[in-house]
Amino acid sequence: MAIVLGPNRYGKAETRLVRVVRDGESHRLADLNVSVALAGDLAATHLTGDNSGVLPTDTMKNTVYAFAKKHGVGEPEEFGLRLARHFVTSRAQVHSARVSIESHGWDRLGPHSFQRQGSHTRTATVTVTAEAEQVVSGITGLVLLNSTASEFHGFPRDDYTTLTGTTDRILATAVDARWRHALPAGDWATSYAGAVEALTGAFVDTYSYSLQQTLYAMGSRVLSARPEVAEIRLVLPNKHHYLVDLSPFGLANDNEVFIAGDRPYGLIEGTVTRDDAPAASAEWYL
Ligand SMILES: O=c1[nH]c(=O)c2[nH]c(=O)[nH]c2[nH]1
């Protein structure tokens, strides 16, 4: 009996790329999850650890970002073909390249503001006792992004601070909001639609120096627009987008190519309330 190496491949999975195209004031967005898998003459590394034919998966990731800058993204099929052809034609050991792409769609809210397509969830929680009824409405998973008009600087530094301040960054979050009604809304559908419009409108309109500032603007806009809402609680993950350093490849990156971070993320939480808001039921505080 002989033991032999069967089919194998390797690559970098799930490179999260956000490419901003800055057409003057108006921006466009590509948001991809790119997985590369190469196959070919790869026996040596498996059998003896000889890596002379093993293009690092780190290089594959860099290629995704560099190509996004150099050539743009275009349709995912086009971007995938460009990458796969590159790996097959540039390395003799690589006989096959598979590039799989998930492309997340975004709807436009403004020149540099977007709402991710897909599901967000409307929520409603009512609490009834002999004394009172409380209605809490909400939304979760509403993903919003501004590709500019966001800065973060002026923060304190200590021995562990490495973050550099920025005057132009992507600001993105998945809105998780709950608001309690002071008055029965009468028309719950109109109330909900108006609250969501206020949340997204404030996100779009606020030139942001911190996600905390945006949170307060969003909460205030809901209270201003909807007299029936007494108080709103917002939980906003800061979905970080890291600027890719393309200088090793001789490429500039003028806020065009980003790594969409996964974890960890900042989590900004806050309540915006009316000073004359009626008392909440105990459940609101749990
Ligand atoms: O809007 C922000 N608020 C923060 O508190 C913070 N902290 C951080 O590292 N980046 C950011 N961004």
The ligand as a Gaussian input file, in Angstrom:
#p B3LYP/6-31G(d) Opt

LIG

0 1
 O      -16.545000      57.561000      16.302000
 C      -15.706000      57.003000      17.018000
 N      -15.860000      56.998000      18.355000
 C      -14.973000      56.412000      19.193000
 O      -15.143000      56.430000      20.432000
 C      -13.860000      55.764000      18.614000
 N      -12.802000      55.076000      19.124000
 C      -12.045000      54.674000      18.084000
 O      -10.994000      54.003000      18.200000
 N      -12.581000      55.093000      16.914000
 C      -13.717000      55.766000      17.219000
 N      -14.639000      56.377000      16.446000

